[in-house]
Amino acid sequence: MSRGAAVLVLEDGRTFHGLAYGRVGETVGEAVFSTGMSATRRP
């Protein structure tokens, strides 16, 4: 699978460049970030 360039543009005008995945196109939506962490106990 090849990945093309992608840009996330926020409402305040900030832009973040990265690599696209999934369907190619333009859309409007909501970005949600999860900052939770999980750990496994080791004996």
Distance bins in CASP14 RR format, pairs under 12 A and 6 or more apart:
PFRMAT RR
TARGET T0000
AUTHOR 0000-0000-0000
RMODE 2
METHOD distances of the structure
MODEL  1
1 19 0 0 0 0 0 1 0 0 0 0 0
1 20 0 0 0 0 0 1 0 0 0 0 0
1 21 1 0 0 1 0 0 0 0 0 0 0
1 22 0 0 0 0 1 0 0 0 0 0 0
1 23 0 0 0 0 0 1 0 0 0 0 0
1 24 0 0 0 0 0 1 0 0 0 0 0
2 19 0 0 0 0 1 0 0 0 0 0 0
2 20 0 0 0 0 1 0 0 0 0 0 0
2 21 0 0 0 0 0 1 0 0 0 0 0
2 22 0 0 0 0 0 1 0 0 0 0 0
2 24 0 0 0 0 0 1 0 0 0 0 0
3 18 0 0 0 0 1 0 0 0 0 0 0
3 19 1 0 1 0 0 0 0 0 0 0 0
3 20 1 0 1 0 0 0 0 0 0 0 0
3 21 1 0 0 1 0 0 0 0 0 0 0
3 22 0 0 0 0 1 0 0 0 0 0 0
3 24 0 0 0 0 0 1 0 0 0 0 0
4 17 0 0 0 0 0 1 0 0 0 0 0
4 18 0 0 0 0 1 0 0 0 0 0 0
4 19 1 0 0 1 0 0 0 0 0 0 0
4 20 1 0 1 0 0 0 0 0 0 0 0
4 21 0 0 0 0 1 0 0 0 0 0 0
4 22 0 0 0 0 0 1 0 0 0 0 0
4 24 1 0 0 1 0 0 0 0 0 0 0
4 25 0 0 0 0 0 1 0 0 0 0 0
5 15 0 0 0 0 0 1 0 0 0 0 0
5 16 0 0 0 0 0 1 0 0 0 0 0
5 17 1 0 0 1 0 0 0 0 0 0 0
5 18 1 0 0 1 0 0 0 0 0 0 0
5 19 1 0 0 1 0 0 0 0 0 0 0
5 20 1 0 0 1 0 0 0 0 0 0 0
5 21 0 0 0 0 0 1 0 0 0 0 0
5 24 0 0 0 0 0 1 0 0 0 0 0
6 15 0 0 0 0 0 1 0 0 0 0 0
6 16 0 0 0 0 1 0 0 0 0 0 0
6 17 1 0 0 1 0 0 0 0 0 0 0
6 18 1 0 1 0 0 0 0 0 0 0 0
6 19 1 0 0 1 0 0 0 0 0 0 0
6 20 1 1 0 0 0 0 0 0 0 0 0
6 21 0 0 0 0 1 0 0 0 0 0 0
6 22 0 0 0 0 1 0 0 0 0 0 0
6 23 0 0 0 0 0 1 0 0 0 0 0
6 24 0 0 0 0 1 0 0 0 0 0 0
6 25 0 0 0 0 1 0 0 0 0 0 0
6 26 0 0 0 0 0 1 0 0 0 0 0
6 27 0 0 0 0 0 1 0 0 0 0 0
7 13 0 0 0 0 0 1 0 0 0 0 0
7 14 0 0 0 0 0 1 0 0 0 0 0
7 15 1 0 1 0 0 0 0 0 0 0 0
7 16 1 0 0 1 0 0 0 0 0 0 0
7 17 1 0 1 0 0 0 0 0 0 0 0
7 18 1 0 0 1 0 0 0 0 0 0 0
7 19 0 0 0 0 0 1 0 0 0 0 0
7 20 0 0 0 0 1 0 0 0 0 0 0
7 25 0 0 0 0 0 1 0 0 0 0 0
7 26 0 0 0 0 0 1 0 0 0 0 0
8 14 0 0 0 0 1 0 0 0 0 0 0
8 15 1 0 0 1 0 0 0 0 0 0 0
8 16 1 0 1 0 0 0 0 0 0 0 0
8 17 0 0 0 0 1 0 0 0 0 0 0
8 18 1 0 0 1 0 0 0 0 0 0 0
8 19 0 0 0 0 0 1 0 0 0 0 0
8 20 0 0 0 0 0 1 0 0 0 0 0
8 26 0 0 0 0 0 1 0 0 0 0 0
8 27 0 0 0 0 0 1 0 0 0 0 0
8 28 0 0 0 0 0 1 0 0 0 0 0
8 29 0 0 0 0 0 1 0 0 0 0 0
8 30 0 0 0 0 0 1 0 0 0 0 0
8 31 1 0 0 1 0 0 0 0 0 0 0
8 33 0 0 0 0 0 1 0 0 0 0 0
9 15 1 0 1 0 0 0 0 0 0 0 0
9 16 0 0 0 0 1 0 0 0 0 0 0
9 17 0 0 0 0 0 1 0 0 0 0 0
9 26 0 0 0 0 0 1 0 0 0 0 0
9 27 0 0 0 0 0 1 0 0 0 0 0
9 28 0 0 0 0 1 0 0 0 0 0 0
9 29 0 0 0 0 0 1 0 0 0 0 0
9 31 0 0 0 0 0 1 0 0 0 0 0
10 16 1 0 0 1 0 0 0 0 0 0 0
10 28 0 0 0 0 0 1 0 0 0 0 0
10 29 0 0 0 0 0 1 0 0 0 0 0
10 30 0 0 0 0 0 1 0 0 0 0 0
10 31 1 0 0 1 0 0 0 0 0 0 0
10 33 0 0 0 0 0 1 0 0 0 0 0
11 28 0 0 0 0 0 1 0 0 0 0 0
11 29 0 0 0 0 0 1 0 0 0 0 0
11 30 0 0 0 0 0 1 0 0 0 0 0
11 31 0 0 0 0 0 1 0 0 0 0 0
14 31 0 0 0 0 0 1 0 0 0 0 0
16 31 0 0 0 0 1 0 0 0 0 0 0
16 33 0 0 0 0 0 1 0 0 0 0 0
20 26 0 0 0 0 0 1 0 0 0 0 0
20 27 0 0 0 0 0 1 0 0 0 0 0
END
